Amino acid sequence: MTPNIARVALPVPLDKQFDYLVKPGQQPVVGGRVKVPFGRQQLVGIVMALTDTSDFAINQLKPIHTVLDSAPLWEPSLFKLLTWASQYYQYPLGDSLANAMPALLRKGREAAPSALKMWQLTESGHNQPLTTLKRAPRQVQALTMLRQGALSHEAMLAEEVSSATLKALADKGWIEAIEQTPALRHWLSQFAVTEEKPRLNEEQALAIASVNANPDFGCYLLEGVTGSGKTEVYLNLLEPVLAAGKQALILVPEIGLTPQTINRFRRRFNVPLETIHSGLNDTERLSAWLAGRDNQAGIIIGTRSALFTPFANLGIIIVDEEHDASYKQQDSLRYHARDLAVMRASQANIPVVLGSATPALETLHNAKSGKYHHLILSRRAGSAQAARHGVLDVKGQFLEAGLSAPLIARMRQHLEAGNQVMLFLNRRGFAPAVICHDCGWLAECQRCDAYYTFHQQSGELRCHHCATQRPMMHHCGQCGSTQLNAVGVGTEQLEQQLETLFPTFKTVRIDRDSTRRKGSLENYLEAIRNNEYQILIGTQMLAKGHHFPDVTLVALLDVDSALFSNDFRASERLAQLFIQVAGRAGRASKPGEVVLQTHHPEHALLQSLLYRGYDHFAAEALNERKQAWLPPFTYLALLRAEANQSELVEQFLQQVRGIFETSPVASQDTQVMGPNPAPLARRAGRYRWQLLLQAPSRRALQQWLSVAKPAIALLPLAKKIRWSIDVEPQDLT
């Protein structure tokens, strides 16, 4: 009997699927999209099963409105992974699947390449003398180009022929637009290595041979000091994969790392390469997604969401800077892209390489215990030498916008020698607070338990938690005084001070504010490499992954706040940040120097990092985690709740705690901590509380959550507040 009922996962916050009637002539497929009625609206959902039975009477079921796909959106192994991720991260299946597809597919767009808009000459255009257009050089250019043959609209724009120019020619009847469906061609016949490869050292060669020895699944941790040539190892690993006609997925933590990485891969291989990241528009994202599925791209480089791209013939996955917190999604489906990359490689039976100079403690633990293969690059590539490390004690010293006199002197020394200097300050804006000199009042966000940050360039006060903005006030909100002072140092203030201290050297600031415009980051990075700027100021955007051969001094201006954090991961993050930032110095033949300003030079963490390195720190930190029963030796889940009334949230989480404590799968090895106010107790006008769950294994944690979640959803208060579950959280705030 032909199944006449489709079980559909819809993008709604409900842990259930919905049955719909399949009308005669319709042929939905499992893993494909359908458009169905849901209440008063039409939703796009994914068919999870085709059956002939339902818990509801046939006459109660609504029919499918439209079948959108004749084939599944994802290959079977990826579809299975998405279903598993929904269960593991305790997030509704329909929403999980919706998050894994481009926005245009969620809106019902056809999952096929769009027809290209092509321009061609009309007969009148062929006969038109170009001498009549002396005052319209762009029109002459367009007609000249099209006399060689039809060209796409994008190709014309790339040659700086504007849409207005094309419209003017079309209005004259000299050119016309036609639509052309792009032909699908496999790229293998054009594949070639187009760049001479540098000579590998023994460690690089051994790492490459270890991965290439087994084309089946294996997880490899490539731990290499900064500048040791990890990217060169990646390139060599990709060569046999691409030569066999297989595809590669490269994950990078942030959009800022993609331009440099893309250029390295494009120079080496003649192969179509696509990128997927938040800077793309919806059409560009769908195009890249389809290129992976239809084997029109040999390499896809992207941030965490690129993990859900379907591939026709995936051969390897590489996760660069695997330790980076950016791989953890902080809302909706709270997945960790690194962990899911390992799962995807396992299900596809292909190798996965996790690269980092400062591996996450969880990854390092897996490598030390034999679960992952551990490959080490202990030397910098080429003639580059490890940078010298030093610490500056700034207790009692006068600081000019966060700069001590000894640091200013060192900067001058490096700059006058013709080198570049990088200053790291992970704080945007001009100053992190505004205070009244007369009464001590602080400008506080009305919607958050946080202070406004002063942005001098725009003359605004901004809350970096809820994005509230207001003009800079001129009178104290409490006493009316005009004596308002900016307190603390941000990147804007540092930039201003440096232009005063070093007027003959050009300064550039790289942060989220200065790189808002599309393409601005790439332009800044290229200018830095061309030595157009000598002083570089950056937040984390500039700290990781970039290669600047003329940077010989790197300084971290303010790390003291991270030394005394209540987050158990804070020391790990500071250690990783220090090593990553330090790795920007002396990457070519020039010797490098790293300086760290602190009020606590005697702190054990700093001493360990400065004089014993990351490996020693990691070994000590893992031992402390084991004694404290913290990850990776135990497993956590964070249940967050927020509402407009603090009492409601606390009452709800007390009830939730009772559900977990009385659960039939709870044991003496499972613990419930809280409820407690979140470290930022109020954000965007909502009060935030949380409950921390601890279990001895992933399986025990999953059983505990799966049994409790339906009971939590039935609580009367569950419908009055916003709550979520974060499995294996990376951020406890």
Number of C-alpha atoms within 10 A of each C-alpha: 5 7 13 18 24 27 21 28 28 28 19 16 13 14 18 13 20 18 24 23 23 23 15 7 6 14 15 25 21 20 24 20 29 23 20 22 15 12 7 6 7 12 18 25 27 29 25 20 17 20 15 13 14 14 6 9 8 15 8 10 15 17 18 20 18 19 19 21 20 15 15 16 22 20 17 15 16 21 20 14 17 20 16 15 21 20 16 18 21 22 21 22 28 25 20 26 23 20 16 19 20 23 16 14 18 18 12 18 13 12 21 15 17 15 11 16 14 18 22 22 25 15 11 12 20 16 10 13 11 16 8 9 12 10 9 11 13 17 20 18 16 22 22 14 16 18 13 10 10 16 19 18 17 15 12 19 12 10 12 13 18 16 13 10 18 23 14 13 19 18 11 12 14 19 24 18 19 13 12 12 12 10 7 11 10 15 16 18 10 10 18 14 15 12 13 8 11 8 11 16 15 9 18 26 13 16 21 20 13 14 20 16 8 11 13 17 19 19 25 23 24 28 21 22 22 27 26 24 19 24 16 19 19 22 16 19 20 25 17 13 18 23 14 11 17 21 23 24 26 24 28 25 25 20 16 20 20 23 17 15 16 18 10 15 20 16 13 17 21 17 22 18 19 21 25 25 19 13 14 13 11 13 13 16 22 23 19 24 26 21 25 24 20 18 23 24 24 30 27 25 24 25 23 26 19 23 23 22 24 24 25 17 17 23 26 25 25 26 30 23 26 26 24 20 17 17 23 20 17 15 10 16 24 22 26 21 25 26 14 18 24 23 19 24 24 17 15 19 17 19 22 27 26 25 24 24 26 26 25 20 19 14 21 23 19 17 19 12 11 10 14 18 18 20 22 20 22 15 19 19 21 16 12 19 18 19 20 15 16 14 19 17 15 19 12 7 12 11 12 15 20 19 21 17 14 12 18 14 10 14 23 15 13 18 19 10 10 13 19 26 25 27 25 25 22 18 19 24 25 25 24 22 21 24 18 22 15 13 14 13 15 20 22 19 24 15 16 21 17 20 20 27 27 29 23 15 11 10 13 17 28 22 23 17 17 14 11 15 16 13 12 17 14 11 13 21 14 12 12 13 14 14 13 21 13 18 16 15 22 23 26 23 22 21 21 13 16 19 15 9 13 15 10 10 16 14 20 20 22 22 22 15 14 14 17 11 10 10 11 13 22 16 12 18 22 15 13 21 17 12 18 16 18 22 26 20 23 22 19 18 19 22 24 22 25 22 18 20 19 24 29 27 27 27 27 20 21 18 20 15 10 16 15 10 11 11 14 13 18 16 20 22 17 19 21 22 19 23 22 22 23 28 26 30 32 26 27 21 13 17 18 24 23 24 19 23 22 20 16 16 18 11 12 12 16 23 14 17 20 19 11 11 14 21 15 12 20 23 14 13 17 19 13 12 18 14 10 11 15 18 19 20 17 19 22 23 22 20 19 23 26 26 19 16 13 17 11 17 28 23 13 22 24 15 16 21 21 12 18 22 17 11 16 12 15 19 13 6 11 20 15 16 12 14 22 16 20 18 14 14 19 22 19 16 17 19 24 25 27 26 22 20 22 22 24 18 15 16 12 18 23 19 14 22 22 14 16 21 16 11 14 20 15 10 13 10 16 17 10 14 16 15 20 17 23 24 23 22 20 19 14 16 14
